[in-house]
Amino acid sequence: MVRRLTALTLLLCLFGLPVFAQDTPTIAEKTEGMEKVEGYFSYYWNEDTGKIWLEIARFDTEFLYVNSLTAGLGSNDIGLDRNQLGSERVVTFQRRGPKVMMVQPNYDYRATDTDNPLERQAVEDAFARSIIWDFDVAAGQGDTVLVDMTPFLLRDAHNVSPRIGGLSVDAGRSYIYPEGTMNFPQNSEFEATLTYTGRGASGEVYSVTPSADAVTLRQHHSFVQLPDDGYEPRTFDPRAGYFGTSYQDYTTPIGTSITKRYITRHRLKKQNPGSSMSAPVEPIVYYLDPGTPEPVRSALLEGARWWDQAFEAAGYRNAFRVEMLPDSAHPMDVRYNVINWVHRSTRGWSYGSSVVDPRTGEIIKGHITLGSLRVRQDYLIAEGLLAPYEEGSVGGEDPMLEMSLARIRQLSAHEVGHTLGLAHNFAASTNSRASVMDYPAPRVTINADSTLNLDNAYDTGIGEWDKAAISYGYADVSGAPDEERALNRILQNAYADGLRFISDSDARPAGGAHPRAHLWDNGESAVQQMDHILNVRRIALNNFSEEVIKPGMPMATLEDALVPIYLFHRYQLDATAKLIGGVDYSYNLRGDGRPGPKAVDPEIQRAALQRMLKTLDPATLHLPDRIVEIIPPRPIGYSGSRELFNSHTDPAFDPLGAAETAAHMTAGVLLNAERAARLVDFGARDSANLDLGEYLDTIVNHTWKAQMQPGYLGSIQNTVNYVVLYHMMNLAADEDASSQVRAITNLKLESLREWMQSEAENVQATEERIASLLYGYRMLQQFRDEGEMFMPTTPLSPPPGSPIGSGQNSSEGAAAVDAWDRDAAFLDCSFGAW
């Protein structure tokens, strides 16, 4: 039957007004026999068909839509974890004839300060919006319609498919999951089991699934009532250490910034605003995953509860609590801030993520995922440091477990800090452990008898910077005559007390310049700390024996414990290198009285270079025969992994390969293009500074031109020399390096080539020395002839030190989180400090 639209019907359709065909059933008729679940959006569950029907009575009313993953894949490389938050969107339902559209407005561009509706409309029409989904109206009654929500719930909302090799949702093997579907007055929660089928799954998928051609996960959807307008956004200040939200406001007066920036934080108000200390109107409460075992459970609770110290410093009494999640609660329910204990097949990142109201920056839900294997990695590091199994077992207190739990407490506080709105503060470790928002290395002390002690490996309690940051974000300044001045005073006092804040983008890059912004380090002086770390490493290697593993373990597993000990200095390399070509600076504002950027003292730079070169010494990289001779090839059932050294001598252990790996790490940060360019600049501005020419000469003199070591040390020296030559050629050919960097480096390489040819003619040189010199000469000759087309063999890469995985949706694991990326829900954080 063909049904024509009358003029009136067409008008009603165009304007989105209720209109139902003559044969459209009422909601009561359509849902007869179904179970109705009342709530924010009431829905009907049809057990017979496995469908959910959504009742929509709110049109053109904004709410928050959040998708997430409840049952995950368990692979760090792919990054699809249990209880993983996805994206959040402000959306509305809009009626358009026989359809209902889910529409996402564009909140990146606004017109907030105008009474002119046409001015607001002009901005709205200037930028695209998004229609997320369309629903067919199946029934209606008055202003309320009924739609089949099932296809919406069974789609790949979490964007899993491209991450597992293009497998797609198989509707026949997917269904609504009633156990995770529930309704409440201010939020409606829906869950579905999805099976992805097809071919093309990666090896990572095969490693964690029973059948890689049928991957079954659970996906969650939340419809959430947006907060009321009682929240007061707080201005973003780059000195304060917060993540932020931003938008462009086209009603801003000309001459002022069109970009509006606010920090992300929870809503918190005092019961007595005029009082210096007051209980909150509503406390911030976090809940711990009841699937967390002891003793980890107690450690996580204790670490997370440290934040109450910071809120007390901000003038609140009992404003922050941590409790166990009730058995009846769902971890993805937006009413709960949750700390999740997540299992994966290998060690990986932990994340502090949040559901944020993108209109204001208000944090609605703090959500943390902690990788369960971190305790075991820290335990392994402690075993390598202490070699505790002289009698076959530890006996009494377990110092390895104590260190691991101390790190878990700190990690719990760290991730909770992210969900309170705080960014990393990588200057804190040089500032008397001033913040849990740094990545801490275990502080290992050396006893008078040259044994190692882990009693003070990690700090306890919240840091002084954390207190200042929480005061900036949460202190009640509503009664202050000038809120901006009151907030500025908090930061000015913090900096006057010597506190520092430097975050990801300045700390993570290999060419970073800030002399205090380091990951996984300790101590105010990076030079002194390098001396200490090398001493700790030397003692641990001297003590290294079969006593680092328990009786009954395959001797080959000694390598598992050896890797983090041999490379124990890996993060101190990054810290010390930043002094070379380093620039001390802060995120200062005009008028705040903070000094401008200043180059690191030239003598400190030269001292840092000498410490870096010490890590290339054959004596430093040498492994005693007694260690090499007790590590056999891997036995059946204990295959190799990326956690072990790469090798030229498989299946045998390769001590020269280990030295090559360590030298690759040092030379890589030394011969960095950005660092080299700063040295060129420093030298041009002041002849007393360490310049690039002196820098490269010093490196070459310490390696290729150093006196040849005898025997096995000489073989290590040759190995190091090749690695240095590789990185110098890479620097000379780097298209991103400045022209002067490339010119100076090429000059030094040409000089080295000529020296090699001359030195090889020395009749007193050994055959091995002559071979090394001629090989280097031929490499440089080929590099001169072929230029950038010449591709020397890449040295052996180190096993992962940072947590394994892609650092998906994050920076942590890879690069720094963009504070303005509102979809970057995951703020990845340290798994373990090598």
SULGI-V428079 format. One record per residue. SS is DSSP state (H for helix, E for strand, L for the rest). PHI is phi as a letter, one per 40 degrees, with the letter a starting at -180 (none if undefined). D_CENTER is the distance of its C-alpha to the mean C-alpha in whole Angstrom. Layout:
# SULGI-V428079
SS;PHI;D_CENTER + SS;PHI;D_CENTER
This chain:
# SULGI-V428079
L;none;59 + L;c;58 + L;b;57 + L;c;58 + L;c;56 + L;c;58 + H;d;57 + H;c;56 + H;c;54 + H;c;52 + H;c;52 + H;c;50 + H;c;48 + H;c;47 + L;c;46 + L;g;44 + L;c;47 + L;d;48 + L;a;50 + L;b;51 + L;c;53 + L;c;56 + L;c;55 + L;c;51 + E;c;51 + L;c;51 + H;c;48 + H;c;50 + H;c;51 + H;c;48 + L;b;47 + L;d;50 + L;g;49 + L;c;45 + E;c;43 + E;c;42 + E;b;39 + L;c;39 + L;i;36 + L;d;34 + L;b;35 + L;c;38 + E;a;38 + E;b;40 + E;b;39 + E;b;42 + L;c;42 + L;c;44 + L;b;42 + L;g;39 + E;b;38 + E;b;37 + E;b;39 + E;c;37 + E;c;40 + E;b;39 + L;b;41 + L;b;38 + L;b;38 + L;f;37 + L;b;35 + L;c;31 + E;a;29 + E;b;25 + E;b;24 + E;b;21 + E;b;20 + E;a;18 + E;b;19 + E;c;20 + E;b;21 + L;b;19 + L;c;19 + L;g;17 + L;b;16 + L;c;12 + L;c;13 + L;c;14 + L;g;12 + L;b;15 + L;c;14 + L;d;17 + L;f;17 + E;c;14 + E;c;14 + E;b;15 + E;c;17 + E;b;19 + E;a;22 + E;c;25 + E;b;28 + E;b;32 + E;c;35 + E;b;37 + E;c;41 + E;b;42 + L;f;45 + L;c;45 + E;b;41 + E;b;38 + E;b;35 + E;c;32 + E;b;31 + E;b;28 + L;c;29 + L;c;27 + L;c;26 + L;c;25 + E;b;28 + E;b;30 + L;b;34 + L;c;34 + L;b;36 + L;a;40 + L;c;42 + L;c;43 + H;c;42 + H;c;43 + H;c;40 + H;c;38 + H;c;39 + H;c;39 + H;c;35 + H;d;34 + H;c;36 + H;c;35 + L;b;31 + L;c;31 + L;b;30 + E;b;29 + E;c;31 + E;c;29 + E;a;31 + E;b;35 + E;b;37 + E;c;41 + E;c;43 + E;b;45 + E;a;47 + E;a;47 + E;a;49 + L;g;50 + L;c;46 + E;b;44 + E;b;43 + E;b;42 + E;b;40 + E;c;38 + L;c;35 + H;d;34 + H;c;33 + H;c;31 + H;c;29 + L;c;30 + L;c;28 + L;c;25 + L;c;23 + L;c;19 + L;f;20 + L;c;20 + H;d;23 + H;c;21 + H;c;19 + H;b;21 + L;g;24 + L;g;25 + L;d;27 + E;b;28 + E;c;29 + L;c;32 + H;c;34 + H;c;37 + H;b;34 + L;b;32 + E;a;33 + E;c;32 + L;b;31 + H;c;33 + H;c;32 + H;b;28 + L;b;31 + E;a;32 + E;b;33 + L;a;33 + L;d;35 + L;b;31 + E;a;29 + E;b;30 + E;b;28 + E;b;28 + E;a;27 + E;a;28 + E;c;28 + E;b;27 + E;b;29 + E;b;27 + E;b;30 + L;h;31 + L;b;31 + L;h;28 + L;c;26 + L;c;23 + H;c;24 + H;c;20 + H;c;22 + H;d;25 + H;c;24 + H;b;23 + L;b;25 + L;c;29 + L;a;30 + L;c;28 + L;c;30 + E;a;30 + E;b;26 + E;b;26 + E;b;24 + E;b;24 + E;b;23 + E;b;23 + E;b;24 + E;b;25 + E;b;27 + E;b;27 + L;c;29 + L;c;28 + L;c;28 + L;c;31 + L;c;32 + L;c;32 + L;c;28 + L;b;29 + L;c;26 + L;b;25 + E;c;25 + L;c;21 + L;b;22 + L;c;19 + L;c;21 + L;c;20 + L;g;16 + E;b;15 + L;c;13 + E;a;16 + E;b;18 + E;a;21 + E;a;24 + E;b;27 + E;b;30 + L;c;34 + L;c;36 + L;c;35 + L;d;38 + L;c;38 + L;h;37 + L;b;34 + L;c;30 + L;c;30 + E;c;26 + E;b;26 + E;b;23 + E;b;22 + E;c;19 + L;c;18 + E;a;19 + L;c;21 + L;c;25 + L;a;27 + L;b;30 + E;c;33 + L;c;36 + L;b;38 + L;d;36 + L;c;39 + L;c;38 + L;c;36 + L;b;35 + E;a;35 + E;c;34 + E;c;31 + L;c;33 + L;b;30 + L;c;28 + E;c;24 + E;b;24 + E;b;21 + E;b;22 + E;c;21 + L;d;21 + L;c;25 + L;c;24 + L;c;22 + L;c;25 + L;c;26 + L;c;25 + H;c;22 + H;d;23 + H;c;25 + H;c;22 + H;c;19 + H;c;22 + H;c;23 + H;c;19 + H;c;19 + H;c;22 + L;d;22 + H;c;21 + H;c;24 + H;c;25 + H;c;23 + H;c;25 + H;c;28 + H;c;28 + L;c;27 + L;h;31 + E;b;30 + E;b;32 + L;f;30 + L;c;27 + E;b;24 + E;b;25 + E;b;23 + E;b;25 + E;c;26 + L;c;25 + L;d;29 + L;d;30 + L;c;31 + L;c;28 + L;b;25 + L;c;21 + L;c;21 + L;c;24 + L;c;23 + L;c;25 + L;b;23 + E;c;19 + E;b;18 + E;b;16 + E;c;16 + E;b;17 + E;b;16 + L;c;17 + L;b;16 + L;c;18 + L;b;16 + L;c;14 + E;a;10 + L;c;7 + E;b;7 + E;b;7 + E;b;9 + E;b;10 + E;a;14 + E;c;17 + E;b;18 + L;c;22 + L;c;21 + L;c;25 + L;b;24 + L;g;20 + E;c;21 + E;c;19 + E;c;21 + E;a;19 + E;c;16 + E;a;14 + E;b;12 + E;b;12 + E;b;12 + E;c;13 + L;c;16 + L;c;16 + H;c;15 + H;c;18 + H;c;20 + H;c;18 + H;c;18 + H;c;22 + H;c;22 + H;c;21 + H;c;24 + H;c;27 + H;c;26 + H;c;27 + H;b;30 + L;f;32 + L;c;33 + L;b;35 + L;c;38 + L;c;40 + L;g;38 + L;a;36 + L;c;35 + L;g;37 + L;g;37 + L;c;33 + L;b;30 + H;c;28 + H;c;26 + H;c;25 + H;c;25 + H;c;23 + H;c;20 + H;c;21 + H;c;21 + H;c;17 + H;c;16 + H;c;18 + H;c;16 + H;c;13 + H;d;14 + H;c;15 + H;d;12 + H;c;10 + H;c;14 + H;d;13 + H;c;11 + H;c;13 + L;c;16 + L;h;14 + E;c;13 + L;c;11 + L;c;10 + L;b;13 + L;c;13 + L;c;17 + H;c;17 + H;c;18 + H;c;21 + L;b;22 + L;g;23 + L;f;20 + L;c;20 + L;a;17 + L;c;15 + L;c;12 + L;c;12 + L;c;11 + E;c;14 + L;c;16 + L;c;19 + L;c;22 + L;b;25 + E;c;29 + E;b;32 + L;c;35 + L;c;38 + L;c;39 + L;g;36 + L;c;34 + E;b;31 + E;b;30 + L;b;26 + L;c;28 + L;b;26 + L;c;22 + L;b;20 + L;c;21 + L;b;22 + L;g;22 + L;c;21 + L;c;21 + H;c;23 + H;c;20 + H;c;19 + H;c;23 + H;c;23 + H;c;20 + H;c;21 + H;c;25 + H;c;24 + H;c;22 + H;b;24 + L;d;28 + L;c;31 + L;b;32 + L;c;34 + L;c;37 + L;c;37 + L;c;39 + L;b;36 + H;c;33 + H;c;31 + H;c;33 + H;c;32 + H;c;28 + H;c;29 + H;c;31 + H;d;28 + H;c;26 + H;c;29 + H;c;30 + H;c;26 + H;c;26 + H;c;30 + L;c;29 + L;g;27 + L;c;23 + L;b;21 + L;b;18 + L;a;16 + L;b;12 + H;d;9 + H;c;12 + H;c;14 + H;b;13 + L;c;11 + L;c;14 + L;c;16 + L;c;19 + L;d;17 + L;b;21 + L;c;20 + L;c;22 + L;b;20 + L;c;16 + L;b;15 + L;b;12 + L;f;14 + E;a;17 + L;a;20 + L;g;23 + L;c;24 + L;b;26 + H;c;24 + H;c;27 + H;c;28 + H;c;25 + H;c;25 + H;d;29 + H;c;28 + H;c;25 + H;c;28 + H;c;30 + H;c;28 + H;c;27 + H;c;31 + H;c;32 + H;c;30 + H;c;31 + H;c;35 + H;c;34 + L;c;33 + L;a;35 + H;c;35 + H;c;35 + H;c;31 + L;b;31 + L;c;33 + L;d;37 + L;g;37 + L;c;34 + L;d;34 + H;c;35 + H;c;32 + H;c;29 + H;d;30 + H;c;28 + H;d;25 + H;c;25 + H;c;26 + H;d;23 + H;c;21 + H;c;24 + H;c;25 + L;b;22 + L;c;21 + L;c;22 + H;c;19 + H;c;16 + H;c;20 + H;d;20 + H;c;18 + H;c;19 + H;c;22 + H;c;22 + L;c;21 + L;c;24 + L;c;26 + L;g;27 + L;c;25 + E;b;25 + E;c;24 + L;a;24 + L;b;22 + L;c;22 + L;c;25 + L;b;27 + L;c;31 + L;g;33 + L;c;31 + L;g;33 + L;c;30 + L;c;30 + L;c;29 + L;c;27 + E;a;29 + E;c;29 + L;c;29 + L;d;32 + H;d;33 + H;c;35 + H;c;31 + H;c;30 + H;c;33 + H;c;32 + H;c;28 + H;c;29 + H;c;32 + H;c;29 + H;c;27 + H;c;30 + H;c;31 + L;c;28 + L;c;30 + L;c;33 + H;d;35 + H;c;36 + H;c;32 + H;c;31 + L;c;34 + L;b;34 + L;d;37 + H;d;39 + H;c;39 + H;c;35 + H;d;36 + L;c;39 + L;b;37 + L;b;34 + L;c;36 + L;d;35 + L;c;33 + L;c;35 + L;d;35 + L;g;33 + L;b;30 + L;c;29 + L;c;27 + L;a;23 + L;c;20 + L;c;20 + L;b;23 + L;c;25 + L;c;26 + L;a;29 + L;c;33 + L;b;35 + L;d;34 + L;c;35 + L;c;35 + L;c;33 + L;b;32 + H;c;32 + H;c;33 + H;c;30 + H;c;28 + H;c;29 + H;c;28 + H;c;25 + H;c;25 + H;c;27 + H;d;24 + H;c;21 + H;c;24 + H;c;25 + H;c;22 + H;c;21 + H;c;25 + L;c;26 + L;c;23 + H;c;25 + H;c;23 + H;c;24 + H;c;28 + H;c;28 + H;c;28 + H;c;30 + H;c;33 + H;c;33 + H;c;33 + H;c;36 + H;c;38 + H;c;38 + L;a;39 + L;c;40 + L;c;39 + L;c;36 + L;c;34 + L;b;35 + H;c;33 + H;c;37 + H;c;37 + H;c;33 + H;c;34 + H;c;37 + H;c;36 + H;c;34 + H;c;36 + H;c;39 + H;c;37 + L;b;36 + L;c;39 + L;c;41 + L;c;41 + L;d;44 + L;c;44 + L;c;43 + L;c;45 + H;f;44 + H;c;41 + H;c;39 + H;c;41 + H;c;39 + H;c;36 + H;c;37 + H;c;37 + H;c;34 + H;c;32 + H;d;35 + H;c;34 + H;c;30 + H;c;31 + H;c;33 + H;d;30 + H;c;28 + H;c;31 + H;c;32 + H;c;29 + H;c;29 + H;c;32 + H;b;31 + L;c;28 + L;c;29 + L;c;26 + L;c;28 + L;c;30 + H;c;34 + H;c;35 + H;c;32 + H;c;33 + H;c;37 + H;c;37 + H;c;35 + H;c;37 + H;d;40 + H;c;39 + H;c;38 + H;c;42 + H;c;43 + H;c;41 + H;c;43 + H;c;46 + H;c;46 + H;d;45 + H;c;48 + H;c;50 + H;c;49 + H;c;49 + L;c;53 + L;c;53 + L;c;55 + L;c;54 + L;c;51 + L;c;50 + H;c;49 + H;c;46 + H;c;45 + H;c;47 + H;c;45 + H;c;42 + H;c;44 + H;c;45 + H;c;42 + H;c;40 + H;c;43 + H;c;43 + H;c;39 + H;c;40 + H;c;43 + H;c;41 + H;c;38 + H;c;41 + H;c;43 + H;b;40 + H;g;37 + H;c;34 + H;c;36 + L;c;36 + L;b;33 + L;c;33 + L;c;31 + L;c;27 + L;c;27 + L;c;26 + L;c;22 + L;c;20 + L;c;19 + L;c;15 + L;b;14 + L;c;10 + L;d;9 + E;c;11 + L;h;10 + L;c;9 + L;f;6 + L;d;8 + L;f;8 + L;a;5 + L;b;5 + L;c;2 + L;g;5 + L;a;7 + L;b;8 + L;c;7 + L;c;7 + L;c;11 + L;c;12 + L;b;15 + L;c;14 + L;c;15 + L;c;14 + L;c;10 + L;c;10 + L;b;7 + E;b;5 + E;c;2 + E;a;4 + L;d;7 + L;c;10 + L;a;12 + L;b;14 + L;c;16
